[in-house]
Amino acid sequence: MTVEDLRELAEKEQARQAEFKYRILYCSSAGCVSSGCDTVKNELKKAIVDLDLSKKCEIIGTGCLGLCGEGPLVIVHPDMTLYQHVDAAAARRIIEEHVGQGRKLKDNELDLNDPFFASQKKIVLENMGKINAESIEEYIAADGYEALAKALTEMVPEEVIGEIRKAGLRGRGGAGYPTGLKWDIVRKGVSDQKYVVCNADEGDPGAFMDRSVLEGDPHRVLEGMAIAGYAVGANQGFIYVRAEYPLAIDRLRTAIKQAERLGLLGNRIFESQFNFRIDIRIGAGAFVCGEETALLRSVMGRRGRPKVRPPYPSERGLWDKPTVINNVETYANVAPILRNGSAWFAEIGTQKSTGTKVFAIAGNVKRPGLIEVPMGIPLRKIVFDIGGGTPEGTQFKAAQAGGPSGGCIPTEHLDIAVDYESLQTVGAMMGSGGMIIIDNTSNMVEVAKYFSEFCMDESCGKCIPCRVGTKHIYMMLDKIIKGDATESDFELLKELCVMVKETSLCGLGQSAPNGVLSTIRFFKEEYLAKLKKSDGNVHSPQNSPVTAAKEA
Amino acid sequence: MVKPEPKNHPSGDNRFKLLDRAITKHHASGDALIEILHVAQGIFGFLENDLMVYIANALKLPLSRVYGVATFYHFFRLKPKGEHTFVLCTGTACYVKGANEIQKTVEHHCGCKFGETTKDNKVSLISARCVGSCGLAPVAVLDDTVAGKLTAAEAVKRIEQWQDEKKEAAA
């Protein structure tokens, strides 16, 4: 395939789409599958045949449309009418009335000017609701693989990395390490073999961003990985996906096959000297494998146990070769940056945190779903304008960002800007993008116990602070909730949290106490309310075993 | 290198042919252990001791490595599962929306805890970290179909339907 072939293919597909007066896209992402989008699809198809409208419109499955709680969702092109709660009857009416008579269904229509949609800025999710998730031709018609073509035919690897650096793209897995810098280290590494790895082991409970991207627009991730491969000089990529995401695995397999068939993956891509293969590795349900060194061991068929860094994977990763490892969303940002230029990307967001971030909003909120917002947006806007606030009769209490490793953001910090640095100032973190809204029906000590139980179960057991410490944190919280704990226990809990945080080997242990620490910081009174009055044997830092060990 | 011809397993169990094919595809490489365990569990349903011995020999790995990997990851089962599976999501969103109520009610109804199978081998109760359908919390996966916005009563009703199947078949 040459660049001309690619453009020809794009034009051919655009012409094919233009033949239809209407294109009806139903959301085929996991949320809507659960809400019954299959019935909707069948009814739409049947109605088209019944009314003999198959020349006038086509039915397509597309990526996540965002408003998961109101599914199944259907969007009609070209007039961009979005319908919610579509059942079989409504599906038939869409064909009969909207397609047949050009009259919209008022009862199911969603207003696209609603703040839920209007406050968003879509880069990673730009193709959701626009293209068929399983068709490479439609991806190409939407400028797909254009960035890879540009990189391979017009740019040298240094220029690609330069663009990514100028754009200011930072790792979307949560830590926010500059992507361009990471790529540059791998490029400079001297080795006969290098690797590109995509971390799609989205283990944070309450997060489904990566899943939605992989299910709705898998080619975008493949393209980003291929560009990374070219930039650093790697010819082999691995995508590590959770086994819990069978649909995403299926779509990725299809996408890789399609790309190989067209010569967009494989040997001599765009007739250059660049070869690139991508293989899928399926995880097996271990949260710790989201940690990069553990993930790499798992790709090699071992137990997913982290190891000490440095050396970082960019120096010695898979099979001790230099390895780029990035999150799904990071790769998804690469193609748009090359296509539109780094200056365009750097304009979005804040100065230090450029671009957008995808969040999965869930919990006690009126409109749970998948959103993409510019960095630096106030949290209040996400919770109230987009999420619609908490259900009637309840009050917002906290937003939990960053999963079990993250922290809670209470009401008084609602106006905080959502970017890497600001969130850290209140003890939370960006994380991969899961955001759980908690209202006043939940007790924060119970929430902290939930997270500490999670970390306890998921600790790999390699280092002692994490293996034993998380267990004891959990037991102490349990004691507090049962009302058996005294003030001295509470002091000990705080001390233990700090110790686990400071002495654990990997990110899991280091961040495991965050949930407890941040709830203690903002909701101390809820802890104090559960404590027994002092038993006379007050614990003080002087006689604690932890302090004694530190001094020794 | 000559490709080894897939031989019949001495037991005459043809399922081993499928497993051998996967092993050959990965060049019998120890690095592909997790992939092969996935395939093996897909074919046999769970990882029996003999099966792990077989895989260890085929990949030229110590059995301790195979056993270590199989027990490290939650996804691999060393025991057979029940006829039906009830996977309850215990992710944060589901937790906030009351998944623990469902958990208690279902455990009480089935007389066993999550992670176990009912005595009649009918229903396996499994808890999952997050199935990624947080918009529909609380969520459970009943035999591969996702049930969103679930209530405790509804969950018990669905399990009763499974349990009644047997009685009907027996009658």
Boltz contact constraints between the chains, C-beta under 6 A:
constraints:
  - contact:
      token1: [A, 30]
      token2: [B, 132]
      max_distance: 6.0
  - contact:
      token1: [A, 30]
      token2: [B, 133]
      max_distance: 6.0
  - contact:
      token1: [A, 31]
      token2: [B, 133]
      max_distance: 6.0
  - contact:
      token1: [A, 31]
      token2: [B, 135]
      max_distance: 6.0
  - contact:
      token1: [A, 34]
      token2: [B, 133]
      max_distance: 6.0
  - contact:
      token1: [A, 34]
      token2: [B, 136]
      max_distance: 6.0
  - contact:
      token1: [A, 34]
      token2: [B, 146]
      max_distance: 6.0
  - contact:
      token1: [A, 34]
      token2: [B, 148]
      max_distance: 6.0
  - contact:
      token1: [A, 68]
      token2: [B, 135]
      max_distance: 6.0
  - contact:
      token1: [A, 69]
      token2: [B, 135]
      max_distance: 6.0
  - contact:
      token1: [A, 205]
      token2: [B, 91]
      max_distance: 6.0
  - contact:
      token1: [A, 205]
      token2: [B, 92]
      max_distance: 6.0
  - contact:
      token1: [A, 205]
      token2: [B, 129]
      max_distance: 6.0
  - contact:
      token1: [A, 205]
      token2: [B, 130]
      max_distance: 6.0
  - contact:
      token1: [A, 206]
      token2: [B, 91]
      max_distance: 6.0
  - contact:
      token1: [A, 206]
      token2: [B, 92]
      max_distance: 6.0
  - contact:
      token1: [A, 206]
      token2: [B, 93]
      max_distance: 6.0
  - contact:
      token1: [A, 206]
      token2: [B, 134]
      max_distance: 6.0
  - contact:
      token1: [A, 208]
      token2: [B, 132]
      max_distance: 6.0
  - contact:
      token1: [A, 208]
      token2: [B, 134]
      max_distance: 6.0
  - contact:
      token1: [A, 211]
      token2: [B, 132]
      max_distance: 6.0
  - contact:
      token1: [A, 243]
      token2: [B, 75]
      max_distance: 6.0
  - contact:
      token1: [A, 282]
      token2: [B, 38]
      max_distance: 6.0
  - contact:
      token1: [A, 284]
      token2: [B, 34]
      max_distance: 6.0
  - contact:
      token1: [A, 284]
      token2: [B, 73]
      max_distance: 6.0
  - contact:
      token1: [A, 284]
      token2: [B, 75]
      max_distance: 6.0
  - contact:
      token1: [A, 285]
      token2: [B, 73]
      max_distance: 6.0
  - contact:
      token1: [A, 285]
      token2: [B, 74]
      max_distance: 6.0
  - contact:
      token1: [A, 285]
      token2: [B, 75]
      max_distance: 6.0
  - contact:
      token1: [A, 286]
      token2: [B, 73]
      max_distance: 6.0
  - contact:
      token1: [A, 300]
      token2: [B, 31]
      max_distance: 6.0
  - contact:
      token1: [A, 301]
      token2: [B, 31]
      max_distance: 6.0
  - contact:
      token1: [A, 301]
      token2: [B, 32]
      max_distance: 6.0
  - contact:
      token1: [A, 301]
      token2: [B, 33]
      max_distance: 6.0
  - contact:
      token1: [A, 301]
      token2: [B, 34]
      max_distance: 6.0
  - contact:
      token1: [A, 303]
      token2: [B, 68]
      max_distance: 6.0
  - contact:
      token1: [A, 303]
      token2: [B, 69]
      max_distance: 6.0
  - contact:
      token1: [A, 303]
      token2: [B, 72]
      max_distance: 6.0
  - contact:
      token1: [A, 362]
      token2: [B, 93]
      max_distance: 6.0
  - contact:
      token1: [A, 362]
      token2: [B, 134]
      max_distance: 6.0
  - contact:
      token1: [A, 362]
      token2: [B, 137]
      max_distance: 6.0
  - contact:
      token1: [A, 363]
      token2: [B, 93]
      max_distance: 6.0
  - contact:
      token1: [A, 363]
      token2: [B, 96]
      max_distance: 6.0
  - contact:
      token1: [A, 364]
      token2: [B, 96]
      max_distance: 6.0
  - contact:
      token1: [A, 368]
      token2: [B, 135]
      max_distance: 6.0
  - contact:
      token1: [A, 369]
      token2: [B, 135]
      max_distance: 6.0
  - contact:
      token1: [A, 436]
      token2: [B, 92]
      max_distance: 6.0
  - contact:
      token1: [A, 436]
      token2: [B, 93]
      max_distance: 6.0
  - contact:
      token1: [A, 442]
      token2: [B, 96]
      max_distance: 6.0
  - contact:
      token1: [A, 450]
      token2: [B, 95]
      max_distance: 6.0
